[in-house]
Amino acid sequence: VQLQASGGGLVQAGGSLRLSCAASGRTVGIYARGWFRQAPGKEREFVAEIISRGAVISYAESVKGRFTISRDNAKNTWFLQMSSLKPEDTAVYYCAVRFPGVSDYRTWGRGTLVTVSS
């Protein structure tokens, strides 16, 4: 599976951005689709995930109520709608997938940079 994230950019605090992740290759059987981020000098952290066909959706506490994960089943694409952005949301955002029987995300896309100015 190959993943391509896009949609990052520079935005002012309080603004919005929508990230996209397109999956190609052997996409059949993907169990979960997720978003993670890594801020400068920090470890990568979980942001959100959508499991199966949207039966389960989870968010990090820091983004609940501001970010929304969704997917387009027909296009093997999922999205992260980010609103009310804060400077602390500045990070490289990565999309990833997880397959059944595997407890962690092992397939990652190249990140897209989100910069939120104050």
ROGU-435084 format. One record per residue (C-alpha): x, y negated, z negated; residue number from 0. Coordinates in steps of 0.25 Angstrom, whole numbers, plus 5000, padded with zeros to 4 digits. Each point is the difference from the previous one (the first is absolute). Example, Ala and Ser with C-alpha at 12.3 -4.5 7.8 and 13.67 -1.06 7.14 Angstrom:
<atoms>
{atom {5049, 5018, 4969}, 0}
{atom {5006, 4986, 5002}, 1}
</atoms>
This chain:
<atoms>
{atom {5000, 5000, 5000}, 0}
{atom {5005, 4986, 5003}, 1}
{atom {4994, 4988, 4993}, 2}
{atom {5001, 4986, 5005}, 3}
{atom {4996, 4989, 4990}, 4}
{atom {4997, 4985, 5005}, 5}
{atom {4993, 4988, 4996}, 6}
{atom {5010, 4994, 4990}, 7}
{atom {5004, 4985, 5000}, 8}
{atom {5001, 4988, 4992}, 9}
{atom {4987, 4995, 4993}, 10}
{atom {4997, 4989, 4989}, 11}
{atom {4996, 5005, 4986}, 12}
{atom {4985, 5002, 5001}, 13}
{atom {5000, 5004, 5014}, 14}
{atom {4997, 5013, 5007}, 15}
{atom {5007, 5010, 5009}, 16}
{atom {4996, 5014, 5006}, 17}
{atom {5010, 5011, 5002}, 18}
{atom {4999, 5011, 5009}, 19}
{atom {5006, 5014, 5001}, 20}
{atom {4999, 5008, 5013}, 21}
{atom {5003, 5015, 4999}, 22}
{atom {5005, 5008, 5012}, 23}
{atom {5005, 5014, 5002}, 24}
{atom {4995, 5011, 4992}, 25}
{atom {4989, 4993, 4992}, 26}
{atom {4990, 5012, 4999}, 27}
{atom {4999, 5004, 4985}, 28}
{atom {5005, 4987, 4994}, 29}
{atom {4994, 5000, 4986}, 30}
{atom {5003, 4986, 4994}, 31}
{atom {5004, 4987, 5006}, 32}
{atom {5007, 4990, 4992}, 33}
{atom {5006, 4986, 4998}, 34}
{atom {5012, 4997, 4992}, 35}
{atom {5009, 4988, 4998}, 36}
{atom {5014, 4996, 4995}, 37}
{atom {5003, 4987, 4995}, 38}
{atom {5014, 4994, 5000}, 39}
{atom {5008, 5007, 4989}, 40}
{atom {4989, 5009, 4996}, 41}
{atom {4996, 5014, 5003}, 42}
{atom {4990, 5004, 5010}, 43}
{atom {4986, 5001, 4993}, 44}
{atom {4986, 5005, 5004}, 45}
{atom {4990, 4991, 5005}, 46}
{atom {4988, 5007, 5006}, 47}
{atom {4996, 5014, 5006}, 48}
{atom {4988, 5006, 5007}, 49}
{atom {4998, 5015, 4999}, 50}
{atom {4994, 5008, 5010}, 51}
{atom {4990, 4992, 5008}, 52}
{atom {4998, 4990, 4989}, 53}
{atom {4994, 5009, 4990}, 54}
{atom {5010, 4995, 4989}, 55}
{atom {5006, 4986, 5000}, 56}
{atom {5010, 4995, 4990}, 57}
{atom {5007, 4987, 4997}, 58}
{atom {5011, 4995, 4991}, 59}
{atom {4995, 4992, 4989}, 60}
{atom {5008, 4988, 5005}, 61}
{atom {4992, 4999, 5013}, 62}
{atom {4986, 5005, 4996}, 63}
{atom {4989, 4990, 5005}, 64}
{atom {5010, 4993, 5009}, 65}
{atom {5004, 5011, 5010}, 66}
{atom {4992, 5010, 5008}, 67}
{atom {5004, 5013, 5007}, 68}
{atom {4992, 5005, 5011}, 69}
{atom {5002, 5009, 5012}, 70}
{atom {4996, 5002, 5015}, 71}
{atom {4999, 5015, 5001}, 72}
{atom {4999, 4999, 5015}, 73}
{atom {5013, 4993, 5002}, 74}
{atom {5008, 5006, 4989}, 75}
{atom {5002, 4986, 4994}, 76}
{atom {4998, 4995, 4986}, 77}
{atom {5000, 4986, 4995}, 78}
{atom {5003, 4992, 4988}, 79}
{atom {4992, 4987, 4999}, 80}
{atom {5007, 4991, 4990}, 81}
{atom {4993, 4988, 4994}, 82}
{atom {5003, 4990, 4989}, 83}
{atom {5015, 5003, 5003}, 84}
{atom {5010, 4996, 4989}, 85}
{atom {5015, 4997, 5001}, 86}
{atom {5002, 5013, 4992}, 87}
{atom {4994, 5008, 5011}, 88}
{atom {5012, 4996, 5009}, 89}
{atom {5006, 5013, 5004}, 90}
{atom {5003, 5010, 5011}, 91}
{atom {4988, 5008, 5002}, 92}
{atom {5000, 5014, 5005}, 93}
{atom {4990, 5010, 5004}, 94}
{atom {5001, 5015, 4998}, 95}
{atom {4993, 5013, 5001}, 96}
{atom {4998, 5012, 4991}, 97}
{atom {4996, 5014, 5005}, 98}
{atom {4992, 5010, 4992}, 99}
{atom {5008, 5008, 4990}, 100}
{atom {5010, 4989, 4998}, 101}
{atom {5000, 4992, 4988}, 102}
{atom {5008, 4988, 5005}, 103}
{atom {5001, 4991, 5013}, 104}
{atom {5011, 5005, 5009}, 105}
{atom {4997, 4994, 5013}, 106}
{atom {5003, 4985, 5001}, 107}
{atom {4999, 4989, 5010}, 108}
{atom {5009, 4988, 5001}, 109}
{atom {4996, 4989, 4991}, 110}
{atom {4994, 4987, 5004}, 111}
{atom {5003, 4987, 4992}, 112}
{atom {4990, 4992, 4993}, 113}
{atom {5005, 4987, 4994}, 114}
{atom {4990, 4992, 4991}, 115}
{atom {5004, 4985, 4998}, 116}
{atom {4996, 4993, 4988}, 117}
</atoms>
